[in-house]
Amino acid sequence: MTEDISDAPASENGITPDLVKLALRRVKDPEVNLNIVDMGLIYDVRIDGSDVSVDMSLTTPACPSGPEIMKDAEDQLKTLAGVGKIELNLVWSPPWGPQRIEPRVRAYLGF
């Protein structure tokens, strides 16, 4: 289970997990037109100084939009002031499922 990343302290340059998630909310899965944070595709955010590391998944390993989503995520993280190295780790465990979708969005979608 993933820890609550919103409780992590800010780095010395002000980068927080919440700020990272805010930037990642601008990245949409083009197949469903929902952002990757609400979709539950962001598993963990780690900050070390100015470096940001994100564990994320896709809806399926064969997701045709995977490369586009990964590039958009990196591009959005680069817009954050003070960000150094960006590391996006594509993980498959635990596998993504609709239960990872933000509850309010899941209700809107009828899940």
Protein Blocks (a to p, Z undefined) as FASTA:
>chain_A
ZZdfklpccdfkopafklmmmmmmmpccfklopafklnopafbdcdehjaccdddddfbf
klmklmmmmmmmmmmmmmpghiacddddddfbdcddfklpcfklmmmnoZZ
